[in-house]
Amino acid sequence: MRILWGCLAVVVIAPLVGLFLLIMMPVWRDDARLDDFHERVLDIPLPPETRSAGDSEAEFDKNGSGNGDYCRYEIRLLLSTGLSAGELGAYYRRAAIAGVDDEANVHLEWGEDAKDGRAVVVKFSDLSASDWDFRCA
């Protein structure tokens, strides 16, 4: 009887484990890609007259434009800077940060002026074709 229960457990559990791995392997791969992208962004030194104004944020989700099955990777740095928009944008564009598949796109969102500089969110983003990650399909 024990052998029968053992065989039954293997027949039921093995396909469930295989299905779990089939679903989760692309998720783990894409999470690792996001972590690597985040590390590359954080490895870049801050420009002159600029300091961090908070923790960086990393986000992974479906491309919101609805243009196919693409995963969107985005890293946000919260900064305070004395540089102009042109100077700060040029600094990060010259850095040519590798995204997930291509060079990362850089976008600046300016906030209000403060006594120690102007608030800015620097966004680095990239798109990657989705194969099996259910979060992007």
C-alpha positions as a Markdown table, in Angstrom:
| # | Residue | x | y | z |
|---|---|---|---|---|
| 1 | Met | 0.0 | 0.0 | 0.0 |
| 2 | Arg | 2.9 | 2.4 | 0.8 |
| 3 | Ile | 4.3 | 1.8 | -2.7 |
| 4 | Leu | 1.0 | 2.6 | -4.2 |
| 5 | Trp | 0.7 | 5.9 | -2.3 |
| 6 | Gly | 4.3 | 6.7 | -3.2 |
| 7 | Cys | 3.7 | 6.1 | -6.9 |
| 8 | Leu | 0.5 | 8.1 | -6.7 |
| 9 | Ala | 2.3 | 11.0 | -5.0 |
| 10 | Val | 5.0 | 11.0 | -7.7 |
| 11 | Val | 2.5 | 10.9 | -10.5 |
| 12 | Val | 0.6 | 13.9 | -9.1 |
| 13 | Ile | 3.4 | 16.0 | -7.6 |
| 14 | Ala | 6.0 | 15.7 | -10.5 |
| 15 | Pro | 3.7 | 17.3 | -13.1 |
| 16 | Leu | 2.8 | 20.1 | -10.7 |
| 17 | Val | 6.5 | 20.8 | -9.9 |
| 18 | Gly | 7.2 | 20.7 | -13.7 |
| 19 | Leu | 4.4 | 23.1 | -14.4 |
| 20 | Phe | 5.5 | 25.4 | -11.6 |
| 21 | Leu | 9.1 | 25.5 | -13.0 |
| 22 | Leu | 7.8 | 26.1 | -16.5 |
| 23 | Ile | 5.8 | 29.1 | -15.3 |
| 24 | Met | 8.4 | 30.6 | -12.9 |
| 25 | Met | 11.6 | 30.2 | -14.9 |
| 26 | Pro | 10.8 | 33.2 | -17.2 |
| 27 | Val | 9.8 | 35.2 | -14.1 |
| 28 | Trp | 13.0 | 34.5 | -12.4 |
| 29 | Arg | 15.0 | 35.3 | -15.5 |
| 30 | Asp | 13.3 | 38.7 | -16.0 |
| 31 | Asp | 13.7 | 39.6 | -12.3 |
| 32 | Ala | 17.4 | 38.9 | -12.7 |
| 33 | Arg | 17.5 | 41.1 | -15.8 |
| 34 | Leu | 15.8 | 43.9 | -13.8 |
| 35 | Asp | 18.3 | 43.5 | -11.0 |
| 36 | Asp | 21.3 | 43.6 | -13.4 |
| 37 | Phe | 19.8 | 46.8 | -15.1 |
| 38 | His | 19.3 | 48.4 | -11.7 |
| 39 | Glu | 22.9 | 47.6 | -10.6 |
| 40 | Arg | 24.2 | 49.2 | -13.9 |
| 41 | Val | 22.3 | 52.4 | -13.2 |
| 42 | Leu | 23.5 | 52.6 | -9.6 |
| 43 | Asp | 27.1 | 52.0 | -10.6 |
| 44 | Ile | 27.2 | 55.3 | -12.5 |
| 45 | Pro | 28.6 | 58.1 | -10.3 |
| 46 | Leu | 26.3 | 61.0 | -9.7 |
| 47 | Pro | 27.0 | 64.1 | -11.8 |
| 48 | Pro | 28.6 | 67.2 | -10.2 |
| 49 | Glu | 26.3 | 69.4 | -8.1 |
| 50 | Thr | 24.0 | 66.4 | -7.7 |
| 51 | Arg | 23.0 | 64.3 | -4.7 |
| 52 | Ser | 20.6 | 61.5 | -4.1 |
| 53 | Ala | 17.3 | 62.6 | -2.7 |
| 54 | Gly | 15.9 | 59.1 | -1.8 |
| 55 | Asp | 16.1 | 55.5 | -2.7 |
| 56 | Ser | 16.1 | 54.3 | -6.3 |
| 57 | Glu | 13.1 | 52.3 | -7.5 |
| 58 | Ala | 13.0 | 49.4 | -9.9 |
| 59 | Glu | 9.8 | 48.4 | -11.7 |
| 60 | Phe | 8.9 | 45.6 | -14.1 |
| 61 | Asp | 5.6 | 45.3 | -15.9 |
| 62 | Lys | 3.7 | 45.0 | -19.1 |
| 63 | Asn | 4.3 | 47.6 | -21.7 |
| 64 | Gly | 1.4 | 49.9 | -21.4 |
| 65 | Ser | 1.3 | 51.0 | -25.0 |
| 66 | Gly | -0.5 | 47.8 | -26.0 |
| 67 | Asn | 1.9 | 47.3 | -28.9 |
| 68 | Gly | 2.6 | 43.6 | -28.7 |
| 69 | Asp | 3.9 | 41.4 | -25.9 |
| 70 | Tyr | 6.7 | 43.4 | -24.4 |
| 71 | Cys | 8.1 | 43.7 | -20.9 |
| 72 | Arg | 9.0 | 47.2 | -19.6 |
| 73 | Tyr | 11.9 | 47.7 | -17.3 |
| 74 | Glu | 12.2 | 51.0 | -15.5 |
| 75 | Ile | 14.6 | 52.4 | -12.9 |
| 76 | Arg | 13.9 | 55.7 | -11.2 |
| 77 | Leu | 16.6 | 57.8 | -9.4 |
| 78 | Leu | 15.4 | 60.6 | -7.1 |
| 79 | Leu | 17.9 | 63.4 | -7.2 |
| 80 | Ser | 18.5 | 67.0 | -6.2 |
| 81 | Thr | 20.7 | 68.9 | -8.6 |
| 82 | Gly | 22.1 | 72.3 | -9.4 |
| 83 | Leu | 22.6 | 71.4 | -13.0 |
| 84 | Ser | 20.3 | 72.5 | -15.9 |
| 85 | Ala | 18.1 | 70.1 | -17.7 |
| 86 | Gly | 20.4 | 70.0 | -20.7 |
| 87 | Glu | 23.5 | 69.4 | -18.6 |
| 88 | Leu | 21.9 | 66.6 | -16.5 |
| 89 | Gly | 20.3 | 64.9 | -19.6 |
| 90 | Ala | 23.6 | 65.1 | -21.5 |
| 91 | Tyr | 25.5 | 63.5 | -18.6 |
| 92 | Tyr | 23.2 | 60.5 | -18.4 |
| 93 | Arg | 22.9 | 60.1 | -22.2 |
| 94 | Arg | 26.7 | 60.2 | -22.5 |
| 95 | Ala | 26.9 | 57.3 | -19.9 |
| 96 | Ala | 25.1 | 55.1 | -22.5 |
| 97 | Ile | 23.7 | 52.7 | -19.9 |
| 98 | Ala | 23.0 | 49.3 | -21.3 |
| 99 | Gly | 19.3 | 48.4 | -20.7 |
| 100 | Val | 18.0 | 44.8 | -20.9 |
| 101 | Asp | 18.2 | 44.4 | -24.7 |
| 102 | Asp | 19.3 | 47.8 | -26.0 |
| 103 | Glu | 20.7 | 51.1 | -24.7 |
| 104 | Ala | 18.4 | 52.5 | -21.9 |
| 105 | Asn | 16.2 | 55.4 | -22.7 |
| 106 | Val | 16.7 | 58.4 | -20.3 |
| 107 | His | 13.8 | 60.7 | -19.3 |
| 108 | Leu | 13.9 | 63.5 | -16.8 |
| 109 | Glu | 10.9 | 64.7 | -14.7 |
| 110 | Trp | 11.6 | 68.0 | -12.9 |
| 111 | Gly | 10.1 | 68.9 | -9.6 |
| 112 | Glu | 10.2 | 72.1 | -7.5 |
| 113 | Asp | 13.3 | 74.2 | -6.6 |
| 114 | Ala | 14.6 | 73.9 | -3.1 |
| 115 | Lys | 17.5 | 75.7 | -1.3 |
| 116 | Asp | 19.9 | 72.8 | -2.0 |
| 117 | Gly | 18.9 | 72.2 | -5.6 |
| 118 | Arg | 16.1 | 71.3 | -7.9 |
| 119 | Ala | 14.3 | 68.0 | -7.5 |
| 120 | Val | 14.4 | 65.6 | -10.5 |
| 121 | Val | 13.5 | 62.0 | -11.2 |
| 122 | Val | 15.8 | 60.4 | -13.7 |
| 123 | Lys | 14.0 | 57.5 | -15.4 |
| 124 | Phe | 15.9 | 54.8 | -17.3 |
| 125 | Ser | 13.8 | 52.4 | -19.3 |
| 126 | Asp | 14.0 | 49.6 | -21.8 |
| 127 | Leu | 11.6 | 47.1 | -23.5 |
| 128 | Ser | 12.2 | 43.5 | -24.1 |
| 129 | Ala | 10.1 | 41.0 | -26.1 |
| 130 | Ser | 8.1 | 38.7 | -23.9 |
| 131 | Asp | 8.3 | 35.0 | -24.5 |
| 132 | Trp | 6.8 | 33.2 | -21.6 |
| 133 | Asp | 6.6 | 35.7 | -18.7 |
| 134 | Phe | 2.9 | 35.8 | -17.8 |
| 135 | Arg | 3.3 | 39.3 | -16.4 |
| 136 | Cys | 3.9 | 40.7 | -19.9 |
| 137 | Ala | 1.6 | 38.6 | -22.0 |
